[in-house]
Amino acid sequence: MVVYLDAVWALNLFIDACLLKLTALMLKRQMTWLRLWLGALIASTIVLVLFTPAAFIVEHPLGKLVYSMLIIFTAFGYRRLSVFMQNLAAFYFTAFAIGGGLFAAHYFFQDASFYANSRFLNTMNYGDPISWIFVVLGFPLLWYFAKKRLDQTVVRKWHSSTIAQVSIRFFDDWIHAKAMIDSGNKLVDPLTQTPVMFLEKSVCSSCIPEALIQNRQTSEPLQLESIPEEWRHRLAWIPYRAVDGSSQLTLAIRPDEVVIYKDNKQMACRKALVAFTDHALSSSGDFNSILHPDMLLHGKIIKTAS
């Protein structure tokens, strides 16, 4: 069997560069292109070493570990031991994840009956075509898939760090929701500087009068007689600028109390306004309310974890 060593080495160079780049993306490490390709060059050189008398070194588990440490040192440098070991572990993780995916895909399509009679895909001419197809085509697809999953994990982790449970009280009724703390939400009542939070109407339809939560165009006059008297003094029209740049008004209601549960603490915020939205605030259902950051800044801690 003829082995085209240059082709195998070039393929490994590309794969090792992609694995190092994926490792950098996963750990949010800064890496220059020079370090990336130097690390990939050292990693791919193992293919050539296997055909030399020194092959026994890189075939031993300890030799493989030392060699991989050299790769990581070249690509990421050395800051401190904990960071170096984190880089090394992440590199192994990405290699095992991508390699495991390729192995699973190869095992799934390992039946060679559909190409056995093909002259172009003859095994004696080119090697196992399924192996080559899944390395050349499958690796980039798996790399892209892994990167997307990592990005989604980062986003969900960020979401989880900005999610808080909230309870909103109107008279004797409590509304419980899951809120995202939005640092970009700067909407306040221009007269009192009261922060405005947003809440999906579907969460509070049983507690709020229908006249206040129904879909209403701001150009239509609000019929006060249709609103219970005890709710009228709670209303406020809040001006805001829409996405298209036009100035609009949204109706907000002052609650009696908003309790925020975050980081094993309970914070009470009595200075707040609640505006209602018709659409879902999260397409994945992670939250149904948006908090103003000032509500946490000025909230009073009423209970902490013991």
C-alpha positions in Angstrom: 0.0 0.0 0.0 1.3 3.4 -1.0 1.1 6.1 1.7 1.3 9.7 0.5 3.0 11.2 3.5 2.8 14.8 2.3 -1.0 14.6 1.9 -1.4 13.0 5.3 0.9 15.7 6.9 -0.9 18.6 5.1 -4.3 17.2 6.3 -3.1 16.9 9.9 -1.6 20.4 9.7 -5.0 21.8 8.8 -6.8 19.7 11.4 -4.4 20.6 14.2 -4.7 24.3 13.4 -8.5 24.1 13.5 -8.4 22.2 16.9 -6.1 24.9 18.4 -8.3 27.6 17.1 -11.4 25.9 18.5 -9.6 25.6 21.9 -8.8 29.3 21.8 -12.4 30.2 21.0 -13.7 27.9 23.8 -11.4 29.5 26.4 -11.6 33.0 24.9 -7.9 33.1 24.6 -6.0 35.6 22.4 -3.8 33.8 19.9 -1.7 35.3 17.1 -1.7 33.6 13.7 2.0 32.9 14.0 1.6 31.0 17.3 -1.4 29.1 15.8 0.4 27.8 12.8 3.6 27.1 14.8 1.6 25.0 17.2 -0.1 23.3 14.3 3.2 22.6 12.6 4.6 21.0 15.7 1.4 19.0 16.2 1.4 17.7 12.6 5.1 16.8 12.7 4.2 13.8 14.7 3.1 12.2 11.5 6.6 12.4 10.2 8.1 11.3 13.5 6.1 8.0 13.3 8.2 7.0 10.3 11.5 7.5 12.1 13.4 5.5 14.7 12.1 8.0 17.3 8.5 6.8 16.9 8.6 4.9 20.2 8.8 8.3 22.0 5.5 9.7 20.7 3.8 6.2 20.8 4.3 6.1 24.6 1.5 7.8 26.7 4.0 9.8 28.6 5.7 10.9 25.3 2.3 11.9 23.9 1.6 14.0 27.0 4.9 15.8 26.8 4.5 16.4 23.1 1.0 17.8 23.6 2.4 20.1 26.3 4.9 21.4 23.8 2.1 22.1 21.4 0.1 24.1 23.9 3.2 25.9 25.1 4.0 27.0 21.5 0.4 28.0 20.7 -0.6 29.7 24.0 2.6 30.3 25.9 2.9 29.9 29.7 1.4 32.3 32.2 0.9 30.1 35.2 0.4 26.4 35.8 -3.4 26.6 36.3 -3.9 28.4 33.0 -1.5 26.1 31.2 -3.3 23.0 32.4 -6.7 24.5 31.5 -5.4 25.1 27.9 -4.1 21.5 27.8 -7.3 20.0 29.1 -9.4 22.1 26.6 -7.2 21.0 23.7 -7.7 17.3 24.6 -11.5 18.0 25.0 -11.8 19.5 21.6 -9.7 16.7 20.0 -11.7 14.0 21.7 -15.0 15.7 20.8 -14.2 16.2 17.1 -12.4 12.8 16.9 -15.3 11.0 18.6 -17.8 12.7 16.2 -15.8 11.6 13.2 -15.5 8.0 14.6 -19.3 7.9 15.2 -20.0 9.1 11.7 -17.6 6.7 10.2 -19.1 3.8 12.1 -22.6 4.8 11.0 -21.6 4.8 7.3 -19.0 2.0 7.4 -20.8 -0.3 5.0 -18.7 -0.3 1.9 -21.1 -2.1 -0.4 -22.3 1.0 -2.2 -18.9 2.0 -3.4 -17.2 -1.5 -3.7 -17.7 -1.7 -7.4 -16.8 1.9 -8.1 -13.6 2.5 -10.0 -13.3 6.1 -8.7 -13.9 5.1 -5.1 -11.9 1.9 -5.3 -10.1 1.2 -2.0 -7.0 0.0 -3.6 -6.5 3.2 -5.5 -7.3 5.9 -2.9 -7.6 4.2 0.5 -10.9 3.9 2.4 -13.0 6.6 0.7 -15.4 6.9 3.7 -12.4 7.8 5.9 -11.2 10.4 3.5 -14.7 11.9 3.0 -15.4 12.2 6.7 -12.0 13.7 7.5 -12.0 16.2 4.6 -15.7 17.1 4.7 -16.8 15.9 8.1 -14.2 17.6 10.2 -15.1 21.2 9.0 -18.8 20.4 9.6 -18.1 19.0 13.1 -15.8 22.0 13.8 -18.6 24.4 12.9 -21.2 22.4 14.8 -18.9 22.4 17.9 -18.3 26.1 17.7 -22.0 26.8 17.4 -22.7 24.7 20.5 -20.0 26.4 22.4 -21.4 29.8 21.4 -24.9 28.8 22.5 -23.4 27.5 25.8 -21.7 30.8 26.5 -24.9 32.7 25.7 -27.0 30.5 27.9 -24.5 30.8 30.7 -24.6 34.6 30.3 -28.4 34.4 30.4 -28.4 32.3 33.5 -26.1 34.8 35.2 -28.5 37.7 34.3 -31.7 35.8 35.2 -33.5 36.5 38.4 -36.8 35.5 39.9 -39.2 38.3 40.6 -42.5 38.7 42.5 -44.7 41.7 41.8 -47.5 42.7 44.1 -50.6 44.6 43.2 -52.8 45.0 46.2 -53.1 41.5 47.6 -52.2 39.7 44.4 -48.7 38.5 43.6 -47.4 37.9 40.1 -44.4 35.6 39.8 -42.1 35.8 36.8 -38.6 35.0 35.6 -36.7 38.2 34.6 -33.6 39.1 32.6 -31.5 41.9 34.0 -31.0 44.1 30.9 -28.2 46.6 31.3 -29.4 48.3 28.1 -32.9 49.0 29.5 -32.7 52.7 30.4 -36.4 53.5 30.3 -37.6 55.7 33.2 -40.4 58.0 34.0 -39.1 61.4 32.9 -40.9 63.2 35.8 -40.0 60.9 38.7 -37.0 59.0 37.3 -38.8 55.8 38.3 -37.3 52.8 36.4 -39.6 50.8 34.1 -39.6 47.0 33.9 -41.4 45.0 31.2 -43.7 42.0 31.8 -45.5 39.8 29.4 -49.3 40.3 29.5 -49.9 36.5 29.5 -48.3 36.3 33.0 -50.5 38.8 34.7 -53.9 38.6 32.8 -55.6 37.2 35.9 -54.5 40.0 38.2 -54.6 43.1 36.0 -57.9 44.7 34.7 -58.4 43.8 31.1 -58.7 47.5 30.1 -55.0 48.0 31.2 -53.4 45.0 29.5 -55.4 44.8 26.2 -53.5 45.7 23.0 -54.0 49.4 22.7 -52.7 51.9 20.2 -51.3 55.0 21.9 -53.3 57.2 19.6 -56.5 55.9 21.1 -57.8 57.7 24.2 -57.7 55.7 27.4 -61.3 55.3 28.8 -60.8 55.9 32.5 -64.4 54.9 33.3 -63.5 51.4 32.1 -60.7 51.2 34.7 -61.5 50.4 38.4 -61.0 53.6 40.5 -58.3 52.0 42.7 -56.1 51.5 39.7 -56.4 55.0 38.2 -53.8 56.7 40.4 -51.3 54.0 39.5 -51.2 54.8 35.8 -48.4 56.6 34.0 -47.7 57.2 30.3 -44.0 56.7 29.6 -42.5 58.2 26.4 -39.9 56.1 24.6 -38.2 56.0 21.2 -39.2 53.1 19.0 -36.7 51.1 16.8 -37.7 53.2 13.8 -36.8 56.4 15.6 -40.4 57.5 16.2 -41.5 58.8 19.6 -44.3 56.7 21.2 -46.0 56.2 24.6 -46.4 53.1 26.6 -48.7 52.6 29.5 -47.1 51.6 32.8 -48.6 50.7 36.2 -47.0 51.3 39.6 -47.0 48.1 41.7 -47.0 48.1 45.5 -43.8 46.1 45.7 -41.3 44.2 43.5 -39.2 41.5 45.2 -36.1 40.3 43.3 -34.5 37.0 44.1 -30.8 37.0 43.0 -27.6 35.5 44.3 -29.3 34.0 47.4 -30.6 37.5 48.3 -34.1 39.0 48.3 -34.3 42.7 47.4 -37.4 44.8 47.7 -37.9 47.6 45.2 -40.8 49.9 45.9 -39.9 52.5 43.3 -40.8 50.9 40.0 -43.2 50.9 37.1 -44.4 47.9 35.1 -45.1 48.1 31.4 -46.8 45.2 29.6 -45.8 43.6 26.3 -48.0 41.5 23.9 -45.2 39.5 22.4 -42.9 36.9 24.1 -39.7 38.5 25.4 -37.8 35.2 25.0 -38.3 32.9 22.1 -36.9 30.0 24.1 -39.0 30.8 27.2 -36.0 31.5 29.4 -37.6 34.7 30.8 -40.9 36.6 30.6 -39.9 39.9 32.2 -37.1 42.4 31.7 -35.7 44.3 34.7 -34.3 47.8 34.8 -30.7 47.6 36.3 -31.5 50.5 38.7 -34.0 48.2 40.4 -31.1 46.1 41.7 -28.9 49.1 42.4 -31.4 50.8 44.6 -33.2 47.8 45.9 -33.2 47.1 49.6 -31.9 43.7 50.7 -34.5 42.2 53.0 -33.1 38.7 53.3 -29.8 36.9 52.6 -28.9 33.2 52.6 -27.9 31.8 55.9 
